[in-house]
Each structure stands twice: as C-alpha cells, then as structure tokens.
C-alpha cells in the first residue's frame, strides 16, 4: 500500500514543498520534513504543510544533552508530528527524555547509522563495528530506552525486525532498480524493505526529481 510511503521533501523552499506534496498527496501516506525545510520555515512552515492533510514526519535528528533535547521536543508538541527522530548515539538518558517530552501520539525513532555511511566511514569515526553490528547495538539501546523504533537502512531492517518484533522501522535511501543511487551507499527496493519488516518507507528523489512526481509516486506504490 502506498500509505507506507512518506515523501521526503528535502528543500528549503516552502512553495516547492507545498506544490510537490499537493501533487502526490493521493499516492503517499505522509510527508517527511528535514533540517533544510525546518531551518528555512520553522514551525509555521510545518503547520502549512500539515494543512495539506497528510501526517508529518519531522526528521530533525536531535542529538544533544538530554535537557536540551527534551525542551526542544516540548517546543514542538503543538505540531503533534506523526514521527520524530533523535540520534541513538545521544545515549540512553537523551532518548528516555526525548520520548517523555514527545506527544503520546508521536512515534519517536532513533537514527542508528546513516544510509550515507559504510564500514570505512564508521572505522574513520573510531567505531570497530560494521554497519550491521552497529545498527544492532544502537537498536537494542533505543529499545531499552523506551523508544518506538529506529531508522535503519533496508539492509539491516530484517535483522532489526527479528530482534525487535514490536518495533517501528523507518527505512530511507530506497530506490527502484533503475534509479540512480545518489549519495546512498546501503539501499534496497521499497518492496523488499516492506517484506523485511519496514513500517515506514522514505522516498525522496525518485519522486521529487521525477518529470511527473505524481506518476512516480503511483508507480512506486504499485510495487508494494
């Protein structure tokens, strides 16, 4: 079902974001807004996007001391996002406080290893684990901290789902076989991600950079 697809509107341009969301709204389940959009348009911009009538995934990837993250999320409570992200690397106390500060209806999910990173990147950052092992480690920390789920690549979602059957799994970096990989290093197709246990599929450029975004969203939804 296309309701699993959230379109990533990674643009600071409110009018472009609104136009894209309006075009594809019948073939996606929600809208993902990230740092680019939020820094440019703030809470008012999020409200304007919410007025289109689709759930909002606010992908701000909070990573700071627990008190700062909690207060930032409290400031977002009136927006009642469907999904909100924090970095698992922020630690247990930060994740616990983030969940406590969020609206009850908001799923708070932890970013584990960005899909733009691979093993070489992790080693350069001082981690001794490959992406799969690092994702598993951070997923367990997120689960024990009371979060709803994690963000992980499609390559890790099957293992994460087995380890955390009740978890909520957000999978970005998805591409159809004939799409350009862009800057994503660990990708799979939307259909496989869903089969492997994904709860929410984030699709950006294959929809937003298509000649016909509505047709692209419809075509991806038809594969699910």
Buried (B, 14 or more C-beta within 10 A) or exposed (E): EBBBBBBBBBBBBBEEBBEBBBBBBEBBBBBBBBEBBBEEBEEEBBEBBBEEEBBBBBBBBBBBEBEEBBEBBBEBEEBBBBBBBBBBBBBBBBBBBBBEBBBEEBBBBBBBBBBBBBBEBBEEEEBEBEBBBBBBBBBBBBBEBEBBBBBBBBBBBBBBBEEBEEBBBBBBBBBBEEBEEBEBBBBBBBBBBBEBBBBBBBBBBBBBEBEEBBBBBBBBBEEB
